[in-house]
Amino acid sequence: MEPVLTIVVPCFNEEDVLPETIHQLDLFVKELISEQLVSNKTKILFVDDGSKDRTWEIIYKAGLRNEHVRGIKLSRNVGHQNALLAGLFAAKVSSDCVVSIDADLQDDVQVIREFIQKFNEGNEIVYGVRKRRDTDTIFKRSTAQGFYKVMKKLGVDLVYNHADFRLMSKRALMELEEFKEVNLFLRGIVPLLGFRSDIVYYDRKERQAGETKYPLKKMLAFAFDGITSFSVSPIRFVLMIGFVSFFLSLLFGVYFLMLKTLGETQTGWTSLITSIWLIGGLQLIAIGLIGEYVGKIYKESKQRPKFIVDIDTFSMPIPRRHLIRKNEEEEFYKTN
């Protein structure tokens, strides 16, 4: 029996590339159905992460014309990872397996065929891993490789050169939903599930339209969030620096006492100021790092929802509070 597949596509201001994405994914899904690799109940689920452009309008119109296209509109922008979770958790209810892929078409959709084959062989999770990073700039390539190396040294089990292009079974998604933390770093959480998994290597393409939604600032924030979500090693490192500084200060204290005893002391303004700035800087770094962890605890303690769904054309029946808005929007899009 063919598995029911759902392809989840998180979107944020993707109006430039979205029509082509819908077209290519729709053609590919029809190919899979004709090859009897997946069920004819297979769907493509687009998750609008609070976009400010025509992203939701394009998704909604496509859903009216195409039985395979469905959409979820979040009430506000909650970030790529949470938008992805919204799609994954919605899709798992009626799917045997779910594939997540970005809307920019840089991940090769044809690789999904291999994902399904691996799934049929008994794998619960299949990772899409880039063969090389030729499409990246030298800076991005070096920083990304550095990030994976740092995470490995910190003891975090990441799949090298894997982003969020993967297949997960319904069983794996049910277990993933048991992770209740707010700071959910998917690339680190998924390997923790421990289910049977496999890897498919592929070549990443150039972005077909629009601009990347992960500039340097966001990439650095994402990397730092991943590090602090999975390891307390940075705090231990600061603690170690504190101990080293303390023992060095004792040694220098003994040294200066000896100089004073021998009558060779001199006023040293430069060394004094340098040491003050050094110790002050280390203290600020330590306080800031501890504050980062305290902030995560603060977020977890509030237990706020990761996302709020505004409109859902995937799950049935549609909640009563959305019925009027859905009918109004349908009439609007039919007349415009």
N, C-alpha and C positions, 0 to 999 in steps of 0.2 A: 504494500500500500504506500502511495507517494506521501511524503511528509508535507504538512502545511507549513509553508515558509512565510515569514514576514520580514521585509527589509526596512529597517528603521533608519531614517535620514534626518538628523537634527539640522535646523536651518536658522540662520540669523542674517537678515538683510541680504538674501540671495536671489533677488529678482532678476539679476543679469544672467545667471547661470541656470536657474531653476527650470525654465521651459525645456532646455536641452537635457537636463538631468532626468526630468520626468519622462521625456521621449525615449532616452536610452534605456532607462530602467524598465519601462513598460515593454519595449521590444524584447529585452532580455528575459523578463518574466514570461512572456508569451512563448519564447523559445524553450524555456525550461518546462513549461506545461506541455508543449507539443512533443518534447522528448520524453515525457512522462517521468521526469526527475522530481517534480513537485506536484502538489495537488492544485486543481483549478481554483481552490479557495485562497491561494497565495495572494498576499497584499503588499503594497508599498506604503509605508506609514511615514509621512512627513510631519516633523514636530517643529512648529513655529515658536522659536524662543524669544517672543516679544519683539518681533521685527518692526521697524519703523517705515519700511517701504511696502511694496505690493506683494510681499512673499505669501501672506495668508490668502490674499485674493487669488493668486495663481494656483495655490494648492486647492482651494475650495472649488474653483471652476473646473480644475482637472478632475476632482472627485465626482462632480456632477456628470461629467462626460465618460468617465472611465471607472469600471467596476473594481479595478485592481488598485486604484489610488484612494487613499484615505488620509485624513489629517487630524492633528491635535494642535490646538492653539493655547499656549500658556498665557496666563494673565499678565505676566511681565517677564523681562529678561532675567533668567536665573543662571546663565552660564552653560557652556557646551556640555559639561559632564552631567548636570542635573537634567537638562533637556533630553539628553540621551537616555538617562534613567527613566524619565517619563514615558518615552517611547518603548523601551524594553519591557517595563512592567505592564504597560497596557497590552503589548503584543503577546506576552507569554500566556495570557488567558486562553487564546484561541489558536495558538501556534505550537507546532512540534519543535521548531527551531527558529531562531531569530538571527539575522545578520545586521550588524551596524556598519554604516558607511557614511562618509562625509558628503555634503552636497556639491562639492567643487569638482567632482569627477576625476580627481587625481588618483584615487584607488581604482584599479582595474576591475570592472564589474564582472568580466569573464571569469575571474578567479573564484567567484561565488560557486560556479559549477564544481570546482574542486573541493570547496568547503562542504558541499552537499554530499559528495562522494565520501569524504572523510567522516562525515556525520553518519552515513549509512554503514560505515565500517565499525561504528560503535564509539566514536569520539564524542564527548559531551561539549568540548570547546575546541575550536579551530582558529588559530591565530594567522592573520595575514601579516607577513614580515617582508619588509623591503629588502631587495637584493643589494641595492646600492643607494647612495644619496646624491646622485649626479645632478638632480634638479635643484638641490639646495645651494645656497651661497656657501663660501668657505667658512664664514663666521657661523652660520646656522649649523652647518655640518659638524664643525669642531665642538660647538657648545652642546649639541645634542649627544654626541659621542661622550663628551665629558660628563654629562648628566647621567647617562647609563652607567658609566664607570664609578661615579660617586655613589649612586644608589646600590651598586653591587658591593662596594666596600662597606656600606652601612648595613649590609645584610638584607636588603630588600630584593625579593625575587621578581625581577622584571624580565619580560621577553625582549631581547635586544632588537632595536629597530622596529618595534611594533607600536602602533598608535591605538586607534579604536576601530580598526577594520578587523572584525572577528565574527565567528558564528558561535552562538551559545544555545544549548538545548533548553527545553522547558524546565527540566530538572535543575540545571545549573542556574537558571534565572530565579527559580523559586528559592534556592539557597542564597543567591545574591541578595534577594529582598530581605533576608534575615539580618543583613548588616545594617544596623540602624544609625550609624554615625552620620553626622551632617557633612563632615569633611571626608567625603568618599572619593578616594583616588583610584579610579577603576583599573588603571594599568597595573596597579599593585594588588588590588583586591581580587581580581579574577584569578590569578595564579594561586591565591590562597585557598580557593575552593577545592583544589586537589583532585578534581575529576580527570579522567583520561582525556588527554589532549594531543593535538598534532599541529604542525606548522606547514603553511603553504607560502612559498616565496614568490614574489612578483616584482615587476618594475613599476615604479610610481610615475605618473604622467605629469605634464605641466597643467596648471590650472587653466580651464578653458575660458573663463570670464570672471569678472568681479575681482575683488581684492581679498587677500588673506585676512581672516578674523583673529589671527594670532600674531600681532606685532611683537617686537622684542620685549616690551614691558609686560605683556600678558604671558609670554613664554617664560620669562624669569619668575613671575608670580606663580605660574603653574608648577614650575620645577621646585620652587621653595616650598610650596604647599605640599607637594608630593614627599619631599624630604622630611618635613616636620610632621606629616601625617603618619609616617611609618617608622620613625626612628627618634630616639632620645639622644643619639650620639652627638648632635651639635651641642646640647647642654653639657654632656660629659666632657666634650672637647674644651668648652669654656671653663669648666671646673678644673680641668687639668692645667690649663693656662694659668688659672688663679693660683694653684698650688706651686707651679713652677715660678711664678712671679714672687710668691711669698718666700720661697727658699732662696731665690736670688737676692731678695731684699735683705734676708738674714746674713747672707755671705757678704754683701756690700756693707751692711752695718758693721760687721766684724772688721772688715777691711778699713773702713773710715775711722773706727775706734783705734785701730792700730796706728793709722796716720796721725790721729790727734795725740796719741801717747808719744809718738816720735817727734811731734811738733812740726809736721810737714803739711798741715791742712791749709787749704786756700779756698777762698770764696769761689763758688762755681755756679754762676747764674744760668749758663747754658744748660749744664747737666741737670740743674734743678727744674727748670722749665720743661725740658724734654721729658723728664721722668713724670712730672705732673700730668703733662698732656698724654703720655703713654698710658699711665694708670687710669686716667679719666676716660680715655677712649675705650680701654678694655672694659671698664665698668659700664659704660653706656651700651656697648655691644652685648654684654652679659644681660643687662636689664632688658634690652630690646628683645633678645632671644627668648628669655624667660617669659616676657610679655606675649610673645607669639604663641607659646604653648598655653599660657593662661587664657588668651583670647580664644583658642580652640576649645578649651574646657568650657568657657563661657557660652560659646555657640552651641556646644553639645547639651549643656544643661537646660537651655531654653526649649529644646526639642521642637523647633519650628519645622513645618513641612518643607521638603526640598523644592517643591514646585506646586503650583495651583493650576489646574486645568480650567480654561475658560470655555472652550468649545471642543467637542470631541465627536468626530464623524467616523471614528473607528469602532469604538465599543457600542454595543447595542444592548438594551435600548438606551437612547440618549436621555440623560437626566432631565426631569421635567423643567427645571429652571432654565434649560437651554432651548426648549422647544420653540418659544416665540421668537427668540433671536435667530434661531436657525431658519425658520420660515421667512423672516424678514430679510435675512441675508440672501437666501435663495432667490427670492423675488427680485432683490436688488441686482444680483449678478446676472439674472436672466434678461433684465431690461437694460443692462449697460454693456 
